[in-house]
Amino acid sequence: MNKSPFTNRVSSLSGPAQDILPVTPSDTNDLPKVAISLYVETGGTLVITTVWGEKRSVEVDDFSILPVGAKRVHATGTTASGIHSMVLA
């Protein structure tokens, strides 16, 4: 039987994430769970609201990991796609 290495582990912002969720960019709705980082399959512009409430626009390459806490990925201005949020429980 495989024992999960997460059984007695305390969640940490330094990782690893405990799940990865698909993101649908929205100008009005926050992510269901605050992301500890974002993974992007197809690069472009990514417009986010950080956990501090600041709106930021960054360019990312294909298959990028953006290691920043984010509570929203905005639809307006975001051209990147295949976005996933890495989250803790």
N, CA, C and O of each residue as an XYZ file, in Angstrom:
356
protein
N       0.836     -1.169      0.000
C       0.000      0.000      0.000
C       0.889      1.243      0.000
O       1.865      1.319      0.747
N       0.537      2.229     -0.857
C       1.276      3.488     -0.905
C       0.730      4.444      0.134
O      -0.464      4.745      0.144
N       1.592      4.917      1.000
C       1.195      5.906      1.994
C       1.433      7.298      1.405
O       2.496      7.572      0.849
N       0.455      8.152      1.531
C       0.577      9.508      1.010
C       1.613     10.292      1.808
O       1.574     10.281      3.038
N       2.541     10.974      1.130
C       3.507     11.796      1.850
C       2.868     13.048      2.445
O       3.525     13.777      3.188
N       1.596     13.311      2.131
C       0.902     14.488      2.633
C       0.125     14.218      3.918
O      -0.422     15.146      4.513
N       0.068     12.955      4.355
C      -0.764     12.575      5.488
C      -0.487     13.401      6.736
O      -1.426     13.922      7.337
N       0.746     13.534      7.137
C       1.086     14.265      8.370
C       1.851     15.549      8.096
O       2.538     16.072      8.974
N       1.732     16.050      6.887
C       2.481     17.239      6.489
C       1.640     18.496      6.681
O       0.448     18.508      6.374
N       2.262     19.541      7.184
C       1.614     20.833      7.331
C       1.750     21.589      6.009
O       2.833     21.638      5.427
N       0.650     22.176      5.540
C       0.689     22.944      4.295
C       1.663     24.104      4.411
O       1.779     24.727      5.466
N       2.365     24.391      3.316
C       3.354     25.452      3.309
C       3.253     26.248      2.015
O       3.030     25.681      0.945
N       3.416     27.547      2.115
C       3.406     28.382      0.914
C       4.603     28.113      0.020
O       4.587     28.469     -1.158
N       5.640     27.490      0.561
C       6.810     27.187     -0.253
C       6.614     25.902     -1.054
O       7.499     25.490     -1.804
N       5.451     25.271     -0.894
C       5.100     24.134     -1.729
C       5.300     22.820     -1.035
O       5.796     22.767      0.090
N       4.925     21.784     -1.686
C       4.250     21.786     -2.979
C       2.764     22.104     -2.832
O       2.191     22.010     -1.747
N       2.160     22.482     -3.955
C       0.716     22.693     -3.973
C       0.036     21.356     -3.715
O       0.614     20.298     -3.965
N      -1.184     21.410     -3.218
C      -1.920     20.176     -2.942
C      -2.910     19.834     -4.041
O      -3.412     18.712     -4.102
N      -3.195     20.807     -4.918
C      -4.079     20.542     -6.055
C      -3.820     21.589     -7.115
O      -3.219     22.629     -6.843
N      -4.273     21.312     -8.323
C      -4.163     22.248     -9.432
C      -5.537     22.333    -10.076
O      -6.125     21.318    -10.453
N      -6.046     23.568    -10.199
C      -7.413     23.786    -10.666
C      -7.417     24.606    -11.951
O      -6.636     25.549    -12.079
N      -8.285     24.264    -12.908
C      -8.382     25.080    -14.121
C      -8.935     26.465    -13.782
O      -9.764     26.609    -12.884
N      -8.472     27.467    -14.501
C      -8.888     28.849    -14.270
C      -9.690     29.352    -15.465
O      -9.276     29.205    -16.615
N     -10.833     29.944    -15.175
C     -11.599     30.679    -16.179
C     -11.448     32.154    -15.834
O     -12.000     32.613    -14.834
N     -10.702     32.909    -16.653
C     -10.517     34.321    -16.339
C     -11.856     35.057    -16.220
O     -12.799     34.782    -16.962
N     -11.917     35.992    -15.275
C     -13.134     36.759    -15.022
C     -12.763     38.131    -14.471
O     -11.851     38.257    -13.655
N     -13.471     39.144    -14.921
C     -13.237     40.487    -14.401
C     -14.018     40.752    -13.117
O     -13.803     41.771    -12.461
N     -14.917     39.848    -12.756
C     -15.776     40.090    -11.588
C     -15.655     39.042    -10.490
O     -16.000     39.319     -9.342
N     -15.174     37.848    -10.813
C     -15.126     36.766     -9.821
C     -13.704     36.401     -9.448
O     -12.841     36.238    -10.311
N     -13.469     36.274     -8.133
C     -12.185     35.777     -7.648
C     -12.091     34.279     -7.908
O     -13.096     33.618     -8.173
N     -10.878     33.756     -7.829
C     -10.673     32.319     -7.936
C     -11.359     31.633     -6.750
O     -11.463     32.228     -5.678
N     -11.828     30.393     -6.923
C     -12.476     29.695     -5.806
C     -11.553     29.525     -4.597
O     -12.010     29.540     -3.454
N     -10.256     29.362     -4.856
C      -9.238     29.285     -3.809
C      -8.078     30.166     -4.245
O      -7.723     30.186     -5.424
N      -7.488     30.891     -3.313
C      -6.334     31.730     -3.629
C      -5.201     30.840     -4.121
O      -4.888     29.822     -3.505
N      -4.596     31.226     -5.223
C      -3.500     30.453     -5.812
C      -2.176     30.813     -5.145
O      -1.913     31.981     -4.862
N      -1.342     29.796     -4.894
C       0.016     30.088     -4.420
C       0.945     30.298     -5.616
O       2.034     30.856     -5.478
N       0.498     29.842     -6.799
C       1.196     30.086     -8.056
C       0.239     29.751     -9.195
O      -0.799     29.124     -8.989
N       0.606     30.179    -10.394
C      -0.193     29.902    -11.589
C       0.666     29.174    -12.608
O       1.853     29.462    -12.759
N       0.054     28.233    -13.301
C       0.716     27.508    -14.389
C       0.003     27.886    -15.678
O      -1.227     27.864    -15.737
N       0.767     28.234    -16.717
C       0.200     28.669    -17.989
C       0.724     27.771    -19.100
O       1.935     27.638    -19.280
N      -0.196     27.151    -19.851
C       0.199     26.280    -20.956
C       0.601     27.069    -22.202
O       1.623     26.771    -22.821
N      -0.198     28.077    -22.574
C       0.085     28.885    -23.757
C       0.348     30.311    -23.325
O      -0.522     30.970    -22.755
N       1.550     30.782    -23.599
C       1.983     32.085    -23.138
C       1.225     33.251    -23.733
O       0.469     33.104    -24.694
N       1.445     34.410    -23.142
C       0.812     35.656    -23.554
C       0.780     36.588    -22.363
O       1.613     36.503    -21.460
N      -0.186     37.472    -22.377
C      -0.355     38.405    -21.258
C      -1.251     37.774    -20.207
O      -2.259     37.143    -20.526
N      -0.876     37.951    -18.966
C      -1.651     37.455    -17.836
C      -1.930     38.654    -16.931
O      -1.007     39.291    -16.424
N      -3.218     38.951    -16.737
C      -3.617     40.061    -15.863
C      -4.230     39.451    -14.609
O      -5.220     38.722    -14.678
N      -3.630     39.759    -13.467
C      -4.063     39.154    -12.199
C      -4.291     40.211    -11.136
O      -3.823     41.343    -11.253
N      -5.016     39.827    -10.099
C      -5.053     40.581     -8.858
C      -4.291     39.750     -7.839
O      -4.619     38.588     -7.599
N      -3.267     40.357     -7.238
C      -2.443     39.652     -6.263
C      -3.193     39.519     -4.945
O      -4.254     40.116     -4.761
N      -2.638     38.738     -4.036
C      -3.248     38.592     -2.716
C      -3.241     39.916     -1.951
O      -3.998     40.068     -0.993
N      -2.422     40.855     -2.342
C      -2.409     42.178     -1.728
C      -3.429     43.111     -2.369
O      -3.565     44.263     -1.957
N      -4.152     42.613     -3.384
C      -5.181     43.418     -4.028
C      -4.680     44.314     -5.143
O      -5.406     45.198     -5.599
N      -3.456     44.102     -5.589
C      -2.875     44.905     -6.669
C      -3.116     44.233     -8.013
O      -2.920     43.025     -8.148
N      -3.536     45.000     -8.997
C      -3.732     44.474    -10.352
C      -2.410     44.573    -11.098
O      -1.801     45.641    -11.174
N      -1.976     43.445    -11.647
C      -0.687     43.375    -12.342
C      -0.865     42.718    -13.706
O      -1.724     41.854    -13.884
N      -0.051     43.134    -14.657
C      -0.040     42.552    -15.992
C       1.377     42.079    -16.286
O       2.327     42.858    -16.205
N       1.516     40.804    -16.625
C       2.835     40.238    -16.914
C       2.776     39.397    -18.184
O       1.739     38.831    -18.528
N       3.894     39.331    -18.860
C       4.035     38.471    -20.040
C       4.660     37.156    -19.596
O       5.656     37.146    -18.872
N       4.068     36.049    -20.033
C       4.597     34.731    -19.677
C       4.785     33.894    -20.931
O       4.066     34.061    -21.916
N       5.749     33.002    -20.886
C       6.010     32.087    -21.985
C       5.131     30.843    -21.877
O       4.466     30.624    -20.865
N       5.138     30.040    -22.930
C       4.459     28.743    -22.883
C       5.024     27.920    -21.728
O       6.222     27.964    -21.447
N       4.155     27.176    -21.068
C       4.516     26.256    -19.990
C       5.253     26.963    -18.843
O       6.248     26.460    -18.321
N       4.742     28.133    -18.470
C       5.344     28.933    -17.393
C       4.672     28.679    -16.060
O       3.480     28.383    -15.986
N       5.461     28.801    -15.015
C       4.931     28.834    -13.656
C       5.231     30.226    -13.114
O       6.379     30.669    -13.098
N       4.177     30.904    -12.671
C       4.312     32.234    -12.096
C       4.142     32.095    -10.585
O       3.021     31.926    -10.104
N       5.250     32.163     -9.825
C       5.192     31.905     -8.386
C       4.764     33.139     -7.586
O       5.554     33.725     -6.846
N       3.496     33.514     -7.756
C       2.954     34.663     -7.033
C       1.543     34.324     -6.567
O       0.785     33.677     -7.290
N       1.195     34.757     -5.368
C      -0.153     34.543     -4.868
C      -1.144     35.386     -5.657
O      -0.934     36.586     -5.832
N      -2.210     34.775     -6.131
C      -3.200     35.485     -6.934
C      -4.602     35.107     -6.487
O      -4.888     33.945     -6.199
N      -5.476     36.114     -6.434
C      -6.859     35.815     -6.086
C      -7.816     35.992     -7.257
O      -8.979     35.599     -7.171
N      -7.333     36.585     -8.361
C      -8.174     36.709     -9.559
C      -7.302     36.719    -10.796
O      -6.208     37.282    -10.791
N      -7.790     36.093    -11.859
C      -7.204     36.213    -13.186
C      -8.256     36.929    -14.035
O      -9.356     36.415    -14.242
N      -7.910     38.101    -14.515
C      -8.858     38.938    -15.253
C      -9.011     38.463    -16.700
O      -8.053     38.007    -17.325
N     -10.231     38.579    -17.215
C     -10.506     38.245    -18.609
C      -9.973     39.352    -19.522
O      -9.343     39.081    -20.544
N     -10.237     40.600    -19.138
C      -9.804     41.731    -19.961
C      -8.289     41.858    -19.891
O      -7.717     42.039    -18.816
N      -7.660     41.763    -21.031
C      -6.212     41.898    -21.122
C      -5.450     40.593    -21.074
O      -4.285     40.547    -21.468
N      -6.085     39.521    -20.597
C      -5.402     38.224    -20.544
C      -5.499     37.546    -21.901
O      -6.592     37.294    -22.408
N      -4.330     37.250    -22.488
C      -4.287     36.526    -23.761
C      -3.703     35.128    -23.580
O      -3.853     34.275    -24.455
N      -3.037     34.888    -22.451
C      -2.511     33.550    -22.153
C      -3.691     32.599    -21.982
O      -4.798     33.025    -21.653
N      -3.450     31.316    -22.208
C      -4.534     30.338    -22.047
C      -3.994     29.055    -21.430
O      -2.788     28.875    -21.262
N      -4.934     28.169    -21.100
C      -4.538     26.950    -20.404
C      -3.982     27.288    -19.038
O      -2.935     26.779    -18.636
N      -4.693     28.154    -18.323
C      -4.226     28.654    -17.025
C      -4.762     27.754    -15.918
O      -5.931     27.367    -15.929
N      -3.906     27.429    -14.975
C      -4.259     26.596    -13.833
C      -3.731     27.245    -12.555
O      -2.639     27.815    -12.549
N      -4.503     27.159    -11.480
C      -4.037     27.683    -10.206
C      -3.550     26.534     -9.332
O      -4.207     25.499     -9.227
N      -2.411     26.724     -8.716
C      -1.877     25.766     -7.766
C      -2.313     26.217     -6.393
O      -2.061     27.358     -6.003
N      -2.973     25.327     -5.643
C      -3.610     25.727     -4.389
C      -3.241     24.785     -3.234
O      -2.788     23.658     -3.433
N      -3.453     25.294     -2.041
C      -3.356     24.502     -0.826
C      -4.776     24.150     -0.400
O      -5.739     24.753     -0.874
N      -4.904     23.177      0.493
C      -6.228     22.757      0.968
C      -6.950     23.870      1.674
O      -8.076     23.681      2.134
